[in-house]
Amino acid sequence: MRINLSGSRIWALVALPSQLIFGMPSAAHSQDQTNPPSSTAPDNSSRNKDHDKVAENQKENPSDREITQKIRQSIMADKSLSTYAHNLKIIARDGQVTLKGPVRDENEKATIASKAAEVAGAGKVNNQLTLKQ
């Protein structure tokens, strides 16, 4: 089957979608005019200044890195856990583990803490996981 379109028909087929895409004002553009951006950038520095247990402060000694790696592997292997759980922060310092981030529910929070305790040892896990709102 061969379709024979004249040049004007091809132009019409190209121009119509372009008019639909570029010719109509976008909702984001009109929203920007009614809700101008805030003049100040969000800043949570005061909330975070006292947090010494953050991923950037993790020790680089082999034992702490190994603890973190084993906990992460255990969590990632459990496909029943949510994406939130798979992306939580694990901070190991001198054998002590801190867990931070949102999780789906209390059951998930307990499961992750249990996995961390299996690797780090009982009493060495500070569970600071929060429930996703």
N, C-alpha and C positions, 0 to 999 in steps of 0.2 A: 504494500500500500504506500502510495506516495502522496504527500501533502504539498500542495503548491500554494504558498502564501505570497501575496505581493508585498513590496516594501512597506506600504502604508499600514497593512495589517500587522506586520511584525512590529512596527514602531508603536502601534496602539497596544499590542500585548506587553511591550516593555514599559511604556509610559504609564499605563494604568496602575500597576503595582507601585511604581515610583511615586505617583501622586498619593496613593493610599499611605505609603510609608512616610514620605517627606512633606506632603501637602497639608496634612492635618496637624493642628497643634497637639503636642503630647500632654498627657495628664501631669507628668513630672514637671514640664515647663510651666504649666499654669499653676501648679502647686507651689513652685518656687516663688512665684510672684505674690502669692497670698501668705505664705509662711517663710519669711526670710530666714536665712541661717543664723544661728546664734553667733554673737560676736566673740564669745569666749569658748575656748576648746574645753571639752570635758577633762577634769583633772581629779584623779583619786589618789594623788600622792600622799595626802595626809592620812588616808586610810591605810596605805601600804607601808608607811615609813617604819613602823615597828615590826614588820614581818621579816624576821631573820631566816625563816624557813621557806625559801623560795627556790625554784629550780636552779636559778643562777648561782646560788650559794652552795650547791651540792659539792661535796668533797670529790676530788678526782682520784682518790686512792682506789686501788683495784678491788678491795673487798666491798666498798660502798657501791661502786659501779656494778659489781656482780650481783649484789642484792637487788638493786634497782632493775637490772636486766631480767633477772629471774622472776620478779614480781610482775613486770610488764608482760613477759612471755606467758605467764600463767593467766593473766587477765585477758590478753588477746586471744588465747586459745579457747576461752569460754565464749562461744558464739551466742549464748543466751543473754549475755550482758549487753546493755545499750551502748550506743555510740558515745554517750556521755562517759560511761564507765571506761570505755577503751581510750578515752582522751584525758583521763584524770592525771594530776601531777603526783609523781612519786619522788620524794626527796629522802635520800639516805645520808645520814651524817653520823659517823662513828658508830655504825651498827643500828642506830635508831632510825626508824622510818616514819615519815609524815605523809599522809594521804590527803590531797586537797582536790576540790572540784565538785561539780554537781553530779548526782546520780538519780536514777529514775524513782527508786523507792527504798524503804528500810531494808527489804530483803536483799537488794543489790548492794547496799551499803555494808551489810553484815557479810555477804559473800566475799566482797573485795577485801575487807578487813581480815577475814579468815585466810584468804589466799596469801596476804602479806605476812600474817603471823606464821604460816607454814614455812615461809622462806626466812624471815628475819628472826623468828623466835617469839614465844609468848611474852607479853609485856613490853615488847620493843616497837609497837605500832601505835602512833598517835593518829587516830582516825578523825580528821577534820572534814570529812565528806559532808556535803549538804544535799538536801532533797531539791530536785528541780521544781521550780514553782510553776 
